Amino acid sequence: MINRRYVWTFLVFLMMGMIPVSAHALSRDRWTNPEPYGVFFNNYDPNFYTGFVPRVQERERIKIHLGRGNQVRVRMVLPEETILNYLPDQVARHDLYQELIDKKILILTSNMAWETYHEKVKNEKLHDLVKKRAHMSPEEWRNLNLACMDKLMPGRLFHIQKDFNKMCDDFARLLKTSPAPDGLQAKLDLVNEFFPHRIFLDDLTQEQEAAFARLAELARADKTAEFRPPAKEFFHAISHHIYPIKNDALDYYEVTSIYPAGTHDSTTTHQGKVMPTYTTTGIWRLIPRKHGKGFLGMVDYISSGGYYGLMPMLPYEYGGGITYNAIHNTGISCWISGHHLLPKEWARLTQGSRNGKPFMRVALTSRGPVSHGCTRLNSGHLTEFREMLPSTSEGMEGIVHYRSLSHCYDVFDLKGDGDNQVMGVQYYIAFRHTESRVAEEIWVQNNREDFYAWLYGDDITFGPIGSVTFKKVYDYKFLKRKALQGKRYEGLKLHEAPCEPEYLQFYTIKGVDSLSREGVDFNRELRRVGTGYTIDRKKLFLE
């Protein structure tokens, strides 16, 4: 006779073995790595950006990607206007802050990011550099702006140079040697290879279908000279004319920034591997918020909920009622003193404190399952992200947001040289919080090795930074906005972008409630400095 006690014990262990591995990682242990992450502060005050990214005013030049590994990659193809006005824009933003502070309209609180930023502007002599424009040739001025951009935001400016004739010849060879495409998806797979990972066409117009058919006919007939001109025209049409071609060369600059991201508070299993779930996948575009609380009608909506940090929420999906899925800040902050998860060293952190005392709160996002459906960024990263986008709400409408399937990686070649890598970032924080937005459990310890074992599982071969490789990965593609599994790769390296510092300064407005219409308008207007936009000085109480 079988002992029922042993049968029950066996069933319990069997059931435990069926639970996804990630579920076992949740614990109430304290993080042991003392390296500080996030933004330390005291009160939910409005804030402004204190870094040096450029602003791009053309929505077509901005691409947002979310891929397996929980990071948002923002890529901006820089127009000449942005390059030539980089230094003047930096000076104009600094001087606007300075004027508001000097006139005591804006009162600094919590931290001292303004002082650090102000010192950097002075040390780099940005005002003196702007004055040199009158004495420099156009090429010298352009090169100066690019050099300063590269210096002030190191590791994020990339000069893309490619022989366009070779791109055309390679495309012709692909069309000639590939089987005749038997449907839209097969055509898109070929078209997107014209400039891999920088063109994500998900449909073809009738004109593009006809142009593609003509190119395929020329390619099969080996008419190279006749192929190139229509191929160039086709390339511009499918890429919205954002990539300049001069003297048969593709030559331009782009900025790429990678930020850790929080996604839906759930996991999924793909081929036996547990990973964070992406509930909203496919191609989405930024939209204005038309329903909800507070002041509506714009993309850079600012919520009255304090935990949203009085900073923009950028919607991309309407969820019904007053709900939207959006790119927003951490959606949570932790009281530091006595918190059972945070490293004990954080409670003594005073660096950058305006009153010299330890900070009371820290805002940090979970790079993993945490959200009701939105995409969360660290507060300073969201502030920087907003700074890169067009000044106006109308300018931001329609910015494209590519969201992969949960198991598909963001494969990209940063230099445009075909050296494909899996995109990642050096950020090792993942937690779950309660409905009342209190961080309660950690998914994993906050060190690189443990975190990668949890985030990537056995997809990787672990090693020092720069040497982590993936055994097998798939990238993603799209068909009429729907996300699909893309190409398979083996042996790709993990690009581990440094986690960008969070550049923001907290403030209050003298005599104005930050959540009033005047306060919200002030907050929003302060984030709009840039060539092509005239600041409304009345909204900033300067007139």
C-alpha positions as CSV (number, residue, x, y, z in Angstrom):
1,M,0.0,0.0,0.0
2,I,1.3,3.4,-0.9
3,N,1.8,5.9,1.9
4,R,-0.5,8.9,1.2
5,R,1.9,11.2,3.0
6,Y,4.7,10.4,0.6
7,V,2.3,10.8,-2.4
8,W,1.3,14.3,-1.1
9,T,4.9,15.3,-0.6
10,F,5.8,14.1,-4.1
11,L,2.9,16.1,-5.6
12,V,3.9,19.3,-3.7
13,F,7.5,19.0,-5.0
14,L,6.2,18.3,-8.5
15,M,3.9,21.4,-8.4
16,M,6.8,23.5,-7.1
17,G,8.9,22.4,-10.0
18,M,6.2,23.6,-12.4
19,I,6.3,27.1,-11.0
20,P,8.2,29.5,-13.3
21,V,11.8,30.0,-12.0
22,S,11.3,33.8,-11.8
23,A,8.5,33.3,-9.2
24,H,11.1,31.8,-6.8
25,A,13.2,35.0,-7.0
26,L,10.6,37.2,-5.2
27,S,11.8,37.8,-1.7
28,R,11.8,40.4,1.1
29,D,15.6,40.3,1.3
30,R,17.5,43.5,1.4
31,W,19.6,44.5,-1.6
32,T,23.2,44.1,-0.7
33,N,24.9,46.1,-3.5
34,P,25.3,49.6,-2.0
35,E,25.7,51.4,-5.4
36,P,23.0,54.1,-5.5
37,Y,20.5,54.1,-8.3
38,G,17.6,56.4,-9.0
39,V,16.8,60.0,-7.9
40,F,17.1,60.9,-4.2
41,F,14.8,63.7,-3.1
42,N,12.4,64.9,-0.3
43,N,9.1,66.0,-1.7
44,Y,7.1,65.6,-5.0
45,D,8.1,68.9,-6.6
46,P,8.2,69.8,-10.3
47,N,11.7,69.5,-11.9
48,F,13.7,70.6,-14.9
49,Y,16.4,68.9,-16.9
50,T,20.1,69.6,-16.2
51,G,21.9,67.6,-18.9
52,F,23.0,68.2,-22.4
53,V,21.0,66.1,-24.9
54,P,20.0,67.8,-28.2
55,R,16.4,68.4,-29.2
56,V,15.0,67.1,-32.5
57,Q,11.8,68.8,-33.8
58,E,10.9,66.4,-36.5
59,R,8.9,63.4,-35.3
60,E,9.9,61.1,-38.3
61,R,13.5,61.2,-37.1
62,I,12.8,59.8,-33.6
63,K,12.4,56.0,-33.1
64,I,11.6,54.3,-29.8
65,H,12.3,50.6,-29.2
66,L,11.4,48.2,-26.4
67,G,12.9,44.8,-26.5
68,R,13.5,41.7,-24.4
69,G,15.8,42.6,-21.5
70,N,13.6,45.5,-20.4
71,Q,15.2,48.6,-21.9
72,V,14.0,51.5,-24.0
73,R,16.3,52.5,-26.8
74,V,15.7,56.0,-28.3
75,R,17.4,56.7,-31.6
76,M,17.4,60.2,-33.2
77,V,18.6,60.9,-36.7
78,L,19.9,64.4,-36.4
79,P,18.9,67.1,-38.9
80,E,21.3,69.8,-39.8
81,E,19.1,72.3,-37.8
82,T,19.7,70.3,-34.6
83,I,23.4,70.1,-35.2
84,L,23.9,73.7,-36.1
85,N,21.9,75.0,-33.1
86,Y,23.1,72.5,-30.5
87,L,25.3,75.1,-28.6
88,P,22.8,78.0,-28.9
89,D,20.0,75.7,-27.6
90,Q,22.1,74.6,-24.6
91,V,22.9,78.2,-23.7
92,A,19.3,79.4,-24.2
93,R,18.0,76.7,-21.8
94,H,20.7,77.5,-19.2
95,D,20.0,81.2,-19.4
96,L,16.2,80.7,-19.0
97,Y,16.8,78.7,-15.8
98,Q,19.2,81.4,-14.6
99,E,16.7,84.2,-15.2
100,L,13.9,82.4,-13.4
101,I,16.2,81.7,-10.4
102,D,17.6,85.2,-10.3
103,K,14.1,86.7,-10.4
104,K,13.1,84.3,-7.6
105,I,10.2,82.9,-9.7
106,L,11.7,79.5,-9.4
107,I,12.9,78.3,-6.0
108,L,15.3,75.3,-5.9
109,T,14.5,72.4,-3.5
110,S,15.8,69.0,-2.5
111,N,18.9,68.6,-4.5
112,M,21.8,70.6,-6.1
113,A,21.7,69.4,-9.7
114,W,21.4,73.1,-10.8
115,E,24.7,74.0,-9.3
116,T,26.5,71.1,-10.9
117,Y,24.9,71.9,-14.3
118,H,25.7,75.6,-14.0
119,E,29.3,74.8,-13.1
120,K,29.6,72.5,-16.1
121,V,28.2,75.2,-18.5
122,K,30.8,77.7,-17.1
123,N,33.7,75.3,-17.2
124,E,33.0,74.3,-20.8
125,K,32.7,78.0,-21.7
126,L,29.6,77.4,-23.7
127,H,28.7,81.0,-23.9
128,D,32.1,81.9,-25.3
129,L,31.8,79.1,-27.8
130,V,28.5,80.4,-29.1
131,K,30.1,83.9,-29.7
132,K,32.6,82.3,-32.0
133,R,30.0,81.5,-34.6
134,A,30.4,84.9,-36.3
135,H,34.1,84.2,-36.9
136,M,33.9,80.6,-38.1
137,S,33.1,79.0,-41.4
138,P,29.9,77.0,-41.6
139,E,32.0,73.7,-41.6
140,E,34.0,74.8,-38.6
141,W,30.8,75.8,-36.7
142,R,29.2,72.5,-37.5
143,N,32.2,70.5,-36.4
144,L,32.4,72.5,-33.1
145,N,28.8,71.7,-32.3
146,L,29.4,68.0,-33.0
147,A,32.5,67.9,-30.9
148,C,30.7,69.6,-28.0
149,M,27.8,67.2,-28.3
150,D,30.1,64.2,-28.2
151,K,31.9,65.6,-25.2
152,L,28.9,66.6,-23.2
153,M,27.0,63.3,-23.8
154,P,29.8,60.8,-24.3
155,G,29.2,57.5,-26.0
156,R,25.8,58.4,-27.5
157,L,26.7,60.3,-30.7
158,F,27.4,58.0,-33.8
159,H,28.6,59.0,-37.2
160,I,27.0,56.7,-39.8
161,Q,28.8,56.5,-43.1
162,K,28.0,54.0,-45.8
163,D,28.6,53.6,-49.5
164,F,25.1,54.0,-50.9
165,N,26.0,52.4,-54.2
166,K,27.1,49.3,-52.4
167,M,23.9,49.3,-50.4
168,C,22.0,49.4,-53.7
169,D,24.1,46.6,-55.2
170,D,23.7,44.4,-52.1
171,F,19.9,45.0,-52.2
172,A,19.9,44.1,-55.9
173,R,21.8,41.0,-55.2
174,L,19.4,40.0,-52.5
175,L,16.4,40.6,-54.8
176,K,18.0,38.5,-57.5
177,T,19.0,35.5,-55.4
178,S,15.9,35.3,-53.1
179,P,12.8,33.4,-54.1
180,A,10.1,35.5,-55.5
181,P,8.2,36.8,-52.5
182,D,4.8,35.1,-52.1
183,G,3.1,37.7,-50.0
184,L,3.4,41.0,-48.1
185,Q,5.5,39.6,-45.3
186,A,8.1,38.2,-47.7
187,K,8.3,41.5,-49.5
188,L,8.7,43.4,-46.2
189,D,11.5,41.0,-45.2
190,L,13.4,41.9,-48.3
191,V,12.7,45.6,-48.2
192,N,13.8,46.0,-44.6
193,E,17.2,44.5,-45.5
194,F,17.9,47.6,-47.5
195,F,19.0,49.2,-44.2
196,P,18.6,46.5,-41.5
197,H,17.4,47.6,-38.1
198,R,16.9,51.1,-39.2
199,I,14.0,50.6,-41.5
200,F,11.0,48.7,-40.0
201,L,8.4,48.9,-42.8
202,D,5.2,47.1,-41.8
203,D,3.2,47.7,-45.0
204,L,3.5,48.8,-48.6
205,T,1.5,51.4,-50.5
206,Q,0.4,50.7,-54.0
207,E,3.2,53.0,-55.3
208,Q,5.8,51.2,-53.1
209,E,4.5,47.8,-54.3
210,A,4.9,48.9,-57.9
211,A,8.4,50.4,-57.2
212,F,9.5,47.2,-55.5
213,A,8.2,45.1,-58.4
214,R,10.2,47.2,-60.8
215,L,13.4,47.0,-58.7
216,A,13.0,43.2,-58.5
217,E,12.7,43.0,-62.3
218,L,15.8,45.1,-62.8
219,A,17.8,43.1,-60.3
220,R,16.9,39.8,-62.0
221,A,18.0,41.3,-65.3
222,D,21.4,42.4,-63.8
223,K,20.8,46.0,-64.8
224,T,22.9,47.6,-62.1
225,A,23.2,51.0,-63.6
226,E,19.5,51.2,-64.2
227,F,18.8,49.8,-60.7
228,R,20.5,52.4,-58.6
229,P,18.4,55.6,-59.4
230,P,15.0,54.1,-58.7
231,A,16.5,52.2,-55.7
232,K,17.6,55.6,-54.3
233,E,14.1,57.0,-54.8
234,F,12.6,54.0,-53.2
235,F,14.9,54.2,-50.2
236,H,13.9,57.8,-49.6
237,A,10.2,56.9,-49.9
238,I,10.3,54.1,-47.4
239,S,12.5,56.0,-44.9
240,H,10.6,59.3,-45.0
241,H,13.6,61.1,-46.4
242,I,15.4,61.2,-43.1
243,Y,18.7,59.7,-44.3
244,P,20.8,62.2,-46.4
245,I,22.7,60.8,-49.4
246,K,25.4,63.0,-50.9
247,N,27.9,62.0,-53.6
248,D,26.6,58.4,-53.5
249,A,27.3,58.2,-49.7
250,L,25.0,57.9,-46.8
251,D,26.5,60.3,-44.2
252,Y,24.7,61.5,-41.1
253,Y,24.8,61.6,-37.3
254,E,22.5,59.9,-34.9
255,V,22.1,59.9,-31.1
256,T,21.2,56.6,-29.3
257,S,20.2,56.5,-25.7
258,I,19.3,53.3,-23.8
259,Y,17.3,53.4,-20.5
260,P,16.2,50.6,-18.1
261,A,12.4,50.1,-18.3
262,G,9.7,48.6,-16.2
263,T,6.9,46.6,-17.9
264,H,3.7,44.8,-17.0
265,D,3.6,43.2,-13.6
266,S,3.6,39.6,-14.8
267,T,5.8,37.0,-16.4
268,T,5.3,34.7,-19.3
269,T,7.0,31.5,-20.5
270,H,8.4,31.0,-23.9
271,Q,9.9,27.6,-24.8
272,G,10.2,26.8,-21.1
273,K,12.0,30.1,-20.2
274,V,10.4,32.6,-17.9
275,M,10.6,36.3,-18.7
276,P,8.8,39.7,-18.1
277,T,5.6,40.0,-20.1
278,Y,5.0,42.7,-22.7
279,T,1.2,43.1,-22.9
280,T,1.2,45.8,-25.6
281,T,3.3,44.7,-28.6
282,G,3.6,46.0,-32.1
283,I,3.9,49.5,-33.6
284,W,2.3,52.3,-31.5
285,R,2.6,56.1,-31.8
286,L,2.5,58.8,-29.2
287,I,-1.0,60.3,-28.8
288,P,-2.6,63.2,-26.9
289,R,-4.4,62.3,-23.7
290,K,-8.1,63.2,-24.2
291,H,-9.6,61.4,-21.2
292,G,-8.7,61.4,-17.5
293,K,-8.1,63.8,-14.7
294,G,-6.5,67.2,-14.8
295,F,-5.7,69.3,-17.9
296,L,-6.1,67.2,-21.1
297,G,-5.5,67.5,-24.8
298,M,-1.7,67.1,-25.1
299,V,0.9,64.4,-25.4
300,D,3.0,65.7,-22.6
301,Y,0.2,65.3,-20.1
302,I,1.1,65.9,-16.4
303,S,-0.8,63.9,-13.8
304,S,-2.0,65.3,-10.5
305,G,-0.9,62.0,-8.8
306,G,2.2,62.9,-6.8
307,Y,3.8,59.6,-7.5
308,Y,4.0,60.5,-11.2
309,G,6.6,63.1,-10.2
310,L,4.9,66.1,-11.8
311,M,6.6,65.2,-15.1
312,P,5.1,64.3,-18.5
313,M,3.3,61.0,-19.2
314,L,3.6,60.2,-22.9
315,P,0.6,58.0,-24.0
316,Y,0.7,55.5,-26.8
317,E,-2.4,53.4,-26.2
318,Y,-5.9,54.3,-25.0
319,G,-7.2,51.7,-22.5
320,G,-10.8,52.9,-22.1
321,G,-12.4,55.1,-19.6
322,I,-9.7,57.4,-18.2
323,T,-6.9,54.9,-18.6
324,Y,-3.9,55.0,-21.0
325,N,-0.7,53.1,-21.4
326,A,2.1,55.6,-21.5
327,I,5.8,56.1,-21.1
328,H,6.1,57.7,-17.7
329,N,8.3,57.9,-14.6
330,T,8.8,55.3,-11.9
331,G,5.2,55.6,-10.6
332,I,6.5,55.0,-7.1
333,S,9.0,56.3,-4.6
334,C,10.4,54.7,-1.5
335,W,10.8,56.3,1.9
336,I,14.4,55.5,2.6
337,S,14.5,55.4,6.4
338,G,13.7,52.0,7.7
339,H,12.9,50.5,4.3
340,H,13.4,46.8,4.5
341,L,14.6,46.4,0.8
342,L,16.9,49.3,0.2
343,P,20.6,49.0,1.0
344,K,21.3,50.5,4.4
345,E,24.0,52.8,3.0
346,W,21.3,54.7,1.1
347,A,19.8,56.1,4.3
348,R,23.1,58.0,5.0
349,L,23.5,59.5,1.5
350,T,23.9,63.3,1.6
351,Q,25.8,64.0,-1.7
352,G,23.9,66.6,-3.6
353,S,21.5,67.3,-0.7
354,R,20.5,71.0,-0.6
355,N,20.1,71.0,3.2
356,G,23.1,68.7,3.8
357,K,20.9,66.1,5.4
358,P,20.2,62.6,4.1
359,F,17.4,62.5,1.5
360,M,14.0,61.2,2.6
361,R,13.0,59.5,-0.6
362,V,14.4,57.7,-3.6
363,A,12.6,57.2,-6.9
364,L,13.8,54.2,-8.9
365,T,12.1,52.0,-11.5
366,S,12.1,48.2,-11.6
367,R,13.8,46.8,-14.6
368,G,11.2,44.0,-14.8
369,P,7.6,43.2,-14.0
370,V,6.1,46.2,-12.1
371,S,3.5,48.2,-14.1
372,H,-0.3,47.9,-14.6
373,G,0.5,48.2,-18.4
374,C,2.6,51.3,-18.9
375,T,6.3,51.6,-19.6
376,R,8.2,53.0,-16.7
377,L,11.5,54.9,-16.8
378,N,13.6,56.3,-14.0
379,S,12.5,59.9,-13.3
380,G,15.7,61.5,-14.6
381,H,15.7,59.3,-17.7
382,L,12.1,60.3,-18.5
383,T,13.1,64.0,-18.0
384,E,15.9,63.5,-20.4
385,F,13.7,61.6,-22.9
386,R,11.2,64.4,-22.9
387,E,14.0,66.9,-23.6
388,M,15.0,65.1,-26.8
389,L,11.5,65.2,-28.3
390,P,9.8,68.0,-30.2
391,S,8.9,71.1,-28.2
392,T,5.1,71.0,-28.8
393,S,2.5,68.4,-28.2
394,E,1.5,68.5,-31.8
395,G,5.1,67.9,-32.8
396,M,5.2,64.7,-30.6
397,E,2.0,63.2,-32.0
398,G,2.8,60.2,-34.1
399,I,6.4,59.5,-32.9
400,V,6.8,55.8,-33.6
401,H,7.2,53.3,-30.7
402,Y,8.3,49.7,-31.6
403,R,7.4,47.1,-29.0
404,S,8.7,43.6,-29.5
405,L,7.2,40.3,-28.4
406,S,8.2,39.3,-24.9
407,H,10.9,36.9,-26.1
408,C,12.4,38.9,-29.0
409,Y,15.5,40.9,-28.4
410,D,16.5,44.4,-29.6
411,V,19.3,43.6,-32.1
412,F,21.0,46.7,-33.4
413,D,24.3,47.9,-34.8
414,L,25.1,51.1,-33.1
415,K,27.7,52.3,-35.6
416,G,25.8,51.2,-38.7
417,D,28.6,48.9,-39.7
418,G,26.7,45.6,-39.5
419,D,28.2,44.6,-36.1
420,N,24.9,43.4,-34.6
421,Q,24.6,43.2,-30.8
422,V,21.8,42.7,-28.4
423,M,21.0,46.0,-26.7
424,G,21.2,46.2,-22.9
425,V,22.1,48.6,-20.0
426,Q,24.0,48.4,-16.8
427,Y,21.1,48.6,-14.3
428,Y,20.4,45.8,-11.9
429,I,17.2,46.8,-10.0
430,A,14.0,44.8,-10.1
431,F,11.2,44.8,-7.6
432,R,7.5,44.4,-7.1
433,H,5.3,46.9,-5.2
434,T,1.9,46.8,-3.5
435,E,-1.3,48.3,-4.8
436,S,-0.6,51.3,-2.6
437,R,2.8,51.7,-4.4
438,V,5.1,50.5,-1.6
439,A,8.1,48.5,-2.8
440,E,7.6,45.2,-1.1
441,E,9.6,42.4,-2.7
442,I,12.7,42.1,-4.9
443,W,12.9,39.8,-7.9
444,V,16.6,39.3,-7.5
445,Q,19.7,40.7,-5.8
446,N,21.1,43.9,-7.3
447,N,24.4,42.7,-8.6
448,R,25.2,42.1,-12.3
449,E,25.7,38.3,-12.2
450,D,22.6,37.5,-10.3
451,F,20.5,40.0,-12.2
452,Y,21.5,38.7,-15.6
453,A,20.9,35.1,-14.5
454,W,17.3,36.2,-13.6
455,L,16.8,38.5,-16.6
456,Y,18.3,36.4,-19.4
457,G,18.4,33.0,-17.9
458,D,20.5,30.5,-19.8
459,D,20.2,32.5,-23.1
460,I,23.7,34.0,-22.2
461,T,27.2,32.9,-21.5
462,F,28.2,35.2,-18.7
463,G,31.4,37.1,-18.6
464,P,32.9,40.6,-17.9
465,I,31.3,43.7,-19.4
466,G,31.7,43.6,-23.1
467,S,32.1,39.8,-23.3
468,V,28.6,38.4,-22.5
469,T,27.3,36.4,-25.5
470,F,23.9,35.0,-26.4
471,K,23.6,31.4,-27.5
472,K,20.6,32.0,-29.7
473,V,18.3,35.0,-30.0
474,Y,15.5,36.3,-32.3
475,D,15.0,39.9,-33.2
476,Y,11.6,41.3,-34.1
477,K,9.7,42.6,-37.2
478,F,6.2,43.9,-37.9
479,L,3.3,43.2,-40.2
480,K,0.7,45.9,-40.4
481,R,1.7,47.1,-36.9
482,K,1.7,43.5,-35.4
483,A,4.9,42.4,-33.8
484,L,6.3,39.1,-35.0
485,Q,9.4,37.0,-34.4
486,G,12.2,38.0,-36.7
487,K,15.6,36.6,-37.7
488,R,17.6,34.1,-35.6
489,Y,21.2,34.9,-34.5
490,E,23.8,32.9,-32.7
491,G,26.8,34.2,-30.7
492,L,25.8,37.9,-30.6
493,K,27.4,40.0,-27.9
494,L,25.4,42.0,-25.3
495,H,26.0,45.7,-25.6
496,E,25.9,47.0,-22.0
497,A,25.3,50.7,-22.2
498,P,26.3,52.6,-19.1
499,C,23.3,53.6,-17.0
500,E,23.0,57.3,-17.7
501,P,23.1,59.6,-14.7
502,E,19.8,61.3,-13.9
503,Y,19.9,65.0,-14.6
504,L,17.1,66.8,-12.9
505,Q,16.6,69.6,-10.4
506,F,13.6,70.0,-8.1
507,Y,11.9,73.3,-7.6
508,T,8.7,75.1,-6.6
509,I,7.2,78.2,-8.1
510,K,6.9,81.2,-5.9
511,G,3.3,81.8,-4.9
512,V,1.9,79.2,-7.4
513,D,0.4,75.8,-6.7
514,S,2.4,73.3,-8.8
515,L,-0.8,71.4,-9.7
516,S,-2.9,74.5,-10.6
517,R,-3.4,75.3,-14.3
518,E,-0.7,78.0,-14.1
519,G,1.7,75.6,-12.3
520,V,1.3,72.8,-14.8
521,D,1.6,75.2,-17.8
522,F,4.8,76.5,-16.2
523,N,6.2,73.0,-15.7
524,R,5.4,72.1,-19.3
525,E,6.7,75.3,-20.9
526,L,10.0,75.0,-19.1
527,R,10.7,71.7,-21.0
528,R,10.2,73.2,-24.5
529,V,13.3,75.3,-25.1
530,G,14.7,74.6,-28.6
531,T,15.3,76.1,-32.1
532,G,12.0,76.4,-33.9
533,Y,10.0,77.1,-30.8
534,T,9.4,80.5,-29.1
535,I,9.1,80.3,-25.4
536,D,5.8,81.7,-23.9
537,R,7.3,84.0,-21.3
538,K,3.9,84.8,-19.9
539,K,3.4,81.2,-18.9
540,L,6.8,81.5,-17.0
541,F,5.7,84.7,-15.3
542,L,8.5,86.6,-17.0
543,E,6.1,89.1,-18.7
